[in-house]
Amino acid sequence: MSQEKTCMGRLLRAEKMKYRRSGTDMLWYLLPVLTLAVAFVLSTTYGTVSAYNWWYVGMYPAMTGLLCCLAAGKDGKMEDRAILSLPVPLARLWDAKVLTCILWMVKANILLALAVWITGNLIFPHLGMSQTLQVSLPQAGAAVLVMVVAGSWQVPLCLSLGRRLGMLPALLIQMGLTLTGILAAVTPFWMVDPYAILPRMMCVVIGVLPNNMPARPGNPTFSAELLDPASLAPGLAISLALLVLLWCLSRRWYERKGAARV
């Protein structure tokens, strides 16, 4: 077990070195900062609502798709000749790639949540611009957990799409499915669409609807069911199940693809 951990640690460091000083390794902090800046500059007192909404319905899935496609294409440019020569099972290499992308997502979500909390709760109120919606530090922590868990299953999916179809088709599919999730999130059928799980749970955690409005009576698409905490358990369970399923299926595909080239 210790040898496996050591091996995975080395593989993760090797993956990280591939993107050192590259645009890929900068995206995880550039996109959250961009989202924060645009939200608070354009929305001022509505900045907290806009930052979270624009992040989880647009920038976050776009970042996931883009990072995964860039990571998938890194070895594909050389037709995997470099990794096929390594004395390491292809399954472990795939695991390292998936974990690297998930770690990027974790860091991006932590950065966004902390930056929004500091800006919305400390900086802007000090300037006389109190926020329409206040998100507490525990809420911010819960939001990070929900966004990471509900978004991680997209990593093996986007990595596979990026390898099979290329960046542009993979990104178009990713953003098209994200749109269907936004529409389905406020309906009773949200659990049928995996892309609807994250926006649905964010209504509960931070009280922001997918249409960029506070989850309050009188606002369009609002209903009391959207604030029901009972949706969190099945949403998280489905997301984790999808992560395990897609990770296993993509891992197996990657092994077979590599074996066919040897």
N, C-alpha and C positions, 0 to 999 in steps of 0.2 A: 504493500500500500504506500509506504514512504517513497519507494522508488518511482511509483506511478505519479505521485504528487510532484516529485523532483522533475520528472520528465515533462509533465504538463507545465510546470513553472518555467522550464527552459523553452518550451514551445511558445508559451505566451510572451516571453521576452523576445523570442525570435520574430513573432508576429508584430510586436510593438516596434522592433527595429526596422521592419520593412517600411513603416510609415513615418519614421522619424524625420523631422524637418520637411514634411510634405503637407500639402493642402488637406489630405485626408485626416491626418491627426489633429488638424486645427478646427475641423467642422464641429466637433462636439462642444466647443466653447464659443465659437463664432456665432452659430445659429441661435443659441439661447440669449446671448448678449444682444444680437440684432433684434430678436423678438421683444426683449425687454425695452430696448431703446425706442423702437418704433411705437410700441404700445403706450409708454408713458409720455412720449413727446406728442403723439397725436390725440391720445385720450385723456391725459392729465388725471383728473379725479376718477376716471373710469379705467385707469391704467392696469390695476390688478386684475379686473375682469377680463380686459382685452389680452393681457399678457398670457394668462392661463388658457383662455379660449383659443387664441391664435396658435398657441403652442400645441395643445393636444388635438386640435382638429386639422392642423395644416403642417406647421413646421416640424413637429416631432415625427409624424409618419414619413414626411419628405426626407428628413435627416436619416431616419432608419433605412429607407430605401436607397438613398444615395451612398451612405457609408457601406452598406452591404454590397452594393454593386461595385464600388471601388475596391473593396476587399476581395470580392470574387474575381474581379478582373486582373488583380495584381499578378497572380500566378498564371492566369489564363493567357496572358500576353506571350508567355514563353511555352505555352501548351503543357504546363505542369512539369517540364523537364527537370527543373530544380528540385521540386518536392518529391518526384518519383525516384530520385537518386538517393533520398535520405533513408537511413535504416530505421524508420519509424512507421508504424501502421498508418495507413491513410485515414482511418477512423479517428485517430488521435489528432492528426493535423486538422481535420474538419472540426473537431471539438474545440481546438485552440482558436480557430477562426470564428466560430460561433461565440465563444466566451469573450474574445476580444471586442466583437461588436456589441455584446451585451454590456461589457464594462464601459464602453463609450456612452451607451444610453444611460447607465447609472450616473456617470459623472455629469452628463448634460442635464439630467433631471434635477440632480442635487444643486447644480449651479443655478438653474432657472428658479427653483423654489426659494433658495436663499436670497438670490438677488431681488426677486419680487417682494419677499417679506421685508427686506431691508429698505427697499425703495418705497414700498407702499405703506409700511408701518412706522418708519423712522424719518426718512429723508423728506418725502413729499408733505407729510403732516407738519413737519418743522418749517416748511416753506409756506404753510397756510393752505395746502391743497389736500385736504383729507379725502380718503378714498370712499367711493360709493359702497364698496364691499371690502371688509377687513378679513384677511385670512390669517389666522393665528399660526404660531410656530408648530403646534401639534397637527393642525390641518395641513400645513405645508409638508410635514414629514409623512403624513398619510397619503398626500397627493403623490409624493415621490414613489412610495411603495406601490400604489395603484398603477401609476404610469409605467413603472418598470415591469411589473408582473403582467399587466394587460398588453404591453407592447413587445415583450421579449419573444413571444411566439412568432412574430413577424420576421425575426432575424433569420432562422433557417429557411423560411419561405423566400425571403428576398435574396438571400445568398444563392439559393437554387435557381430562382428566376433570372438573377444576374448572370449566372454561368450558362444557363441554357439559352436565354433569349437576348442577352445584351442589356446595356444600361437603359436606353430609351424605352423599349417595350416593358421592361420590368418596372420602371418608375411610373409609366402610364397606368399599368395594372394596379400598382400600389395606391396611387392617388385616386383612381377610379373606384376601387373598393373602399377606400377611406370615405369617399363621398356617400356611398351607399350606407356606410355605418353611421354617418352623421344623421342621415334621414331616418334610419331605423331606430336610433337610440331612444327617441321619445315615444316609440310605439310599444304595444304589448309584446311584440315579436322580437325584441332586441336581442334575446339570447340565441336566436337563430342565425344572426349575422355576427361573426366574431369581431368584425371591425366596429360594431356598435357597442361593444362591452365597455371600452375605455370611456367614451363620452357619456355613457349612461352612469357609470360609477363616479365620474367626476361631478355629476350633478349632486350626488350625495356628499362627497368629500369636501368640496369647496363651494357648492351652491352656485355653479355657473352652468347655464344651459348651452347646448351646442350652437345656438343662434347668437351667442355673445351677449346674453342678457342674464341678470341675476335670476336664480330659480325662486321666484316669488310669485304669489297669486296676482293675476292680472296681466302678466307678461305672456306674449305669444308662445305656444307649445308647452306652457307650464301645466303640470298636474301634480297632485299631492303624491302620487306613486313614484315620481321621479326622485323624491327625497327619502324614500323608504330604505333604511339601512339593510333590509333583508336582501337587497339585490347584490350586496358586496360579496357574500359568501359564494353564491353560484357563479358570479362573474369571475372571481379569482380562481375558483376551481376549474372552470372551463378554460381559462387562459393558461393555467399550469398544465392541464391535460393536453392542450394544443401544442404547447412548447415541447413536451415530452414526445408526442406523436410525430410532429414535424421534424424535430431534431433526429429521431431514430430513422425516419424514412429518408431524410436528406443525407444522413450519414451513410446509410446503406447504398444509396444511389452514388455517392461520391466514391465509395470503395469499389463498386462495380465499374464505374467510369474509369478509375485509375487502373484497375486490373486489365481492362480492355486495351489500355495503351501500352502496357508493359510487354 
